Amino acid sequence: MDYAMGSKSPSEEYVERAKRLSNDESERLLSRMRGRFSRRMENNNLSTTKALALQLEYEDEGLAEWRERMAELKKSHEGVEVNNTPDRIIAVDQ
C-alpha cells in the first residue's frame, strides 16, 4: 500500500474495525500515529475514524512483514544452538 502519497483510502473492513475501538484503544492508536495520517486528519482531509482505520491497516501490514522476516530468520538459524545466558561482569579490585 502506498501510504506516503496521502491519497490512500482505508478499506471498509478497517473502517469498521476503527469504529469498534474503545476510547482507550483509539487514544493508544492515535498516539502511535505519525505525520502522514495525523496531518491529513488535522487539515480536515481525513476523519478520525478513517485515520484510525489507515493506522490499523498500516500496523497490520508492518506486523505481517515483521512476521515474515522472523520466519526467515528462524528458518536460517535452524539447527544453530544459541547461548541465552547473560554476560557476567566481574569487578576487579585495583
C-alpha positions in Angstrom: 0.0 0.0 0.0 1.2 3.5 -0.7 0.7 5.5 2.5 3.3 8.1 1.7 1.4 9.7 -1.2 -1.5 10.7 1.1 -4.2 9.5 -1.3 -4.8 6.1 0.2 -8.3 5.4 1.4 -8.9 2.8 4.1 -10.6 -0.4 3.3 -14.2 -0.8 4.6 -13.0 -3.7 6.9 -10.6 -1.4 8.7 -13.1 1.4 8.9 -15.5 -1.0 10.7 -12.7 -2.1 13.0 -11.9 1.5 13.8 -15.5 2.3 14.6 -15.5 -0.6 17.2 -12.4 0.6 19.0 -12.9 1.7 22.6 -11.9 5.3 23.6 -8.8 3.9 25.2 -7.8 1.8 22.2 -8.5 4.8 19.9 -6.2 7.1 22.1 -3.4 4.5 22.0 -3.7 4.1 18.3 -3.8 7.9 17.8 -0.7 8.3 20.0 1.3 5.9 17.7 0.1 7.8 14.6 2.9 9.7 12.9 2.9 12.5 10.4 1.1 11.4 7.3 -2.3 10.4 8.8 -2.3 12.9 11.7 -1.6 15.8 9.3 -4.4 14.8 7.0 -6.7 14.5 10.0 -5.7 17.9 11.3 -6.2 19.5 7.9 -9.7 18.1 7.8 -8.8 16.0 4.8 -9.4 12.8 6.8 -11.9 11.9 9.5 -10.6 10.5 12.8 -12.2 7.1 12.0 -10.6 6.9 8.6 -7.2 8.0 10.1 -7.6 5.2 12.7 -8.5 2.7 10.0 -5.4 3.6 8.0 -3.2 3.3 11.1 -4.7 -0.1 11.8 -4.1 -1.2 8.3 -0.5 0.2 8.3 0.3 -1.6 11.6 -1.2 -4.9 10.4 0.9 -4.7 7.2 4.0 -3.9 9.3 3.3 -6.8 11.6 2.9 -9.2 8.7 6.2 -8.0 7.2 7.9 -8.5 10.6 6.5 -12.0 11.0 7.8 -12.9 7.5 11.3 -11.6 8.5 11.2 -13.5 11.8 10.2 -16.7 10.0 13.1 -16.3 7.5 15.5 -15.7 10.4 14.2 -18.7 12.3 14.5 -20.9 9.2 18.0 -19.6 8.5 19.1 -20.4 12.1 17.6 -23.9 12.3 20.0 -26.3 13.9 22.1 -23.4 15.3 22.4 -23.5 19.1 22.1 -20.1 20.7 23.6 -19.4 24.1 20.9 -17.4 26.0 22.9 -16.9 29.3 23.5 -13.3 30.2 27.0 -12.0 30.1 28.6 -11.7 33.5 30.5 -8.7 34.6 33.2 -9.3 37.2 34.5 -6.4 39.2 38.3 -6.4 39.7 39.7 -4.5 42.7 42.7 -2.4 41.7 
